[in-house]
Amino acid sequence: MILVTGVNGQLGYDVVKELKIRNIECLGIDIKDLDITDTNAVNEYILNLKPKCVIHCAAYTAVDRAEDEEEVCNKVNVYGTENIAKACKKIDAKMVYISTDYVFDGLGEEPFEVEGNINPLSVYGKTKYQGELKVKEISDKYFIVRISWVFGINGNNFIKTMIRLGAEKESLNVVCDQIGSPTYTADLAPVLCDIVASEKYGVYHATNEGTCSWAEFAKEIMKMEGLNCKINPIPTSEYPTKAVRPLNSRLSKKSLVDGGFNLLPKWEDALKRYLTELRG
């Protein structure tokens, strides 16, 4: 039995879907089923269920709002993660913790290695990294998987926003100096399931192959959707947000390759399949 938290999110939804395809017994839960910040509730739930593994996809991910809601973000991403790690430890279960490119400061142009210089710039990034530290401190059987620029069928994301705005507007300003890799949850889910089936514990980066800027990503979305909306590339300085975003979100996949796991397909290929999935 594998327990998946955050089933109503983009990744949790696709992980449960992939486990079912593989005929692996699983249970997807969300906040209405279990409040991960409630230590007693988490203990009781996990000790009763006795899963072999918990894939922890639930998180506070409202990056800008987190700057004003540091306490709430901390409670979910750090304390909630600690609760799950401790419960897993009690029943000797594996744990997968989904982390983020936001643990890095985005300096330079080289892909960040898994043990690269950690220096989060935002409340969200800091809490996700503190969550990583809790998992490492508590669990002997952990997989930390950092991802970036996530999109999936179940929930809101950049692609859905671009399609909606692209149909309404003649042009859009999109930042061109933040570089990273989109991650399609339907491509990530099989890799996560492969990782869980192993005992190759440690930290991984898993995103679709290739890199682009948000502006390049937006242009490709418009092109594939046949929308005549012009994308105007602008620097981050012209699009201020409450939380600072890393300019360089390139992540090295060396640990994934060294572990013998499959790399995800190219992001353009992922986008094409995702748009087909969206159209139903």
Sequence and secondary structure as in RCSB ss.txt:
>XXXX:A:sequence
MILVTGVNGQLGYDVVKELKIRNIECLGIDIKDLDITDTNAVNEYILNLKPKCVIHCAAYTAVDRAEDEEEVCNK
VNVYGTENIAKACKKIDAKMVYISTDYVFDGLGEEPFEVEGNINPLSVYGKTKYQGELKVKEISDKYFIVRISWV
FGINGNNFIKTMIRLGAEKESLNVVCDQIGSPTYTADLAPVLCDIVASEKYGVYHATNEGTCSWAEFAKEIMKME
GLNCKINPIPTSEYPTKAVRPLNSRLSKKSLVDGGFNLLPKWEDALKRYLTELRG
>XXXX:A:secstr
 EEEE TTSHHHHHHHHHHHHTT  EEEE TTT  TT HHHHHHHHHHH  SEEEE      TTGGGT HHHHHI
IIIIIHHHHHHHHHHTT EEEEEEEGGGB   SSS B TTS B   SHHHHHHHHHHHHHHHH SSEEEEEE SE
E SSS  HHHHHHHHHHH SEEEEESS EE  EEHHHHHHHHHHHHTS   EEEE  EES EEHHHHHHHHHHHH
T   EEEEE GGGS  SS   SB  B  HHHHHTT   EEEHHHHHHHHHHHHH 
